[in-house]
Amino acid sequence: MINNAIRYANERKQFKTAIANFGAIKHKLAEMAIKVYVSETASYRAGQNIDDLIEDLKANGMEDGAAKLKALEQFAIECAIMKVHGSETLDYVVDEGVQVYGGMGYSADAPMDRAYRDARINRIFEGTNEINRMLIVDMLLKRAMKGELDLMTPAMAVAKEIMSIPDFSSDEEEGVFVPEKKVLRNLKKAALMVAGAAVQKFMMTLSDEQEILMNVADMAIEIYAAESVLLRVEKLIGNKGEEAVALQKQIALVYLHEAVEKVASAGRAAVTSFAEGDELRGMLMGLKRFTKIDPMNCKDARRQIADAMIAENKYIF
Ligand SMILES: Cc1cc2nc3c(=O)[nH]c(=O)nc-3n(C[C@H](O)[C@H](O)[C@H](O)COP(=O)(O)OP(=O)(O)OC[C@H]3O[C@@H](n4cnc5c(N)ncnc54)[C@H](O)[C@@H]3O)c2cc1C
């Protein structure tokens, strides 16, 4: 559908120029590609993790069927994340695809109309996206309660960090995406802070607070997706050199910026719904601290991504 949108944008002329030359259209084409690239990346990551675990379990003597079930169970949270992210990416792409086609997008004579209708079911079946969002948080908390996942220690460390003076020391790490990895670590702290406070506040009745569960799930989804694309592009840079994957790097950076906004917004929606006074002020300050990122010119980055695809008349990533 991205290919269709690019081809149409290159063909369709308005105001004596191809609509692909308009910034508003470039923004759409770039965002479609960014979301697809990131969703594909996170799916590859989860898929490879599952395959690797199956092989590991089998190498340790587990029978094939049992190994597959165990590996899928182990990565059920990632699968729920991908179900939501993938289906919402698809809907985004076909919706913006219709928009690129303008009035023709509404017509059954062009391909977008059918894609738009076909895509819509994906947020409903295989577990609606509401149910999958709740499952993401539910499975995380159940694992923590069973002692399989230590959420308490990092959550308490974050609570302590909020009370302390911010760390302004410069990064001593070396390598690719050093500041971005710090941003990711902070996003995880933001999610832990919000989820930890919600668990403390509601305890056994947290399941009745579905709006908060949705907020926390959105934070987890964005963090997983952003981390996945940074890891993929880091690997690509290692294999091919930075120049060869300059556009993929832009994709990762733009996505990270968008993820920061989404995590901050979901976090704010959650904490303002259950905290007040000094507690709320403290958490809002913590959120601000943990969702800081150096600004970048995302518009220019999107233009570069779109221009490269427009020149090739197709999705190139
Ligand atoms: C084209 C198509 C193909 C399908 N194929 C299959 C198939 O092969 N196999 C199969 O088993 N099923 C299949 N289904 C069924 C599909 O899985 C269900 O439609 C889906 O699970 C949603 O259930 P529902 O339609 O009863 O909606 P409902 O459960 O009534 O949901 C309606 C809305 O309420 C929300 N909701 C429901 N419960 C809660 C809750 N506890 N908390 C918060 N929100 C809630 C939902 O998220 C949704 O937004 C198919 C459906 C379609 C349309």
The ligand as an ORCA input file, in Angstrom:
! r2SCAN-3c Opt
* xyz 0 1
  C     -13.824    -11.326      9.670
  C     -13.744    -12.007     11.002
  C     -13.066    -13.188     11.132
  C     -12.987    -13.832     12.367
  N     -12.313    -15.013     12.440
  C     -12.322    -15.705     13.600
  C     -11.711    -16.991     13.685
  O     -11.163    -17.508     12.701
  N     -11.734    -17.638     14.869
  C     -12.340    -17.110     15.970
  O     -12.336    -17.743     17.021
  N     -12.917    -15.887     15.917
  C     -12.941    -15.188     14.774
  N     -13.558    -13.957     14.705
  C     -14.178    -13.421     15.919
  C     -13.309    -12.355     16.561
  O     -12.208    -12.952     17.210
  C     -14.171    -11.524     17.524
  O     -15.000    -10.707     16.723
  C     -13.323    -10.687     18.452
  O     -12.652    -11.510     19.384
  C     -14.148     -9.668     19.241
  O     -15.214    -10.276     19.874
  P     -16.697     -9.713     19.647
  O     -16.928     -9.525     18.204
  O     -17.623    -10.589     20.413
  O     -16.652     -8.272     20.284
  P     -16.943     -7.898     21.785
  O     -16.243     -8.851     22.697
  O     -18.388     -7.663     21.979
  O     -16.178     -6.506     21.855
  C     -16.771     -5.259     21.526
  C     -15.886     -4.154     22.074
  O     -15.822     -4.262     23.505
  C     -14.482     -4.387     23.923
  N     -14.422     -5.301     25.065
  C     -14.901     -6.565     25.163
  N     -14.615     -7.096     26.362
  C     -13.941     -6.132     27.034
  C     -13.371     -6.065     28.336
  N     -13.390     -7.095     29.183
  N     -12.764     -4.938     28.699
  C     -12.692     -3.891     27.859
  N     -13.200     -3.899     26.625
  C     -13.820     -5.007     26.210
  C     -13.718     -4.919     22.721
  O     -12.362     -4.595     22.806
  C     -14.448     -4.246     21.578
  O     -13.946     -2.950     21.408
  C     -13.626    -13.288     13.490
  C     -14.312    -12.057     13.366
  C     -14.373    -11.434     12.149
  C     -15.169    -10.124     12.036
*
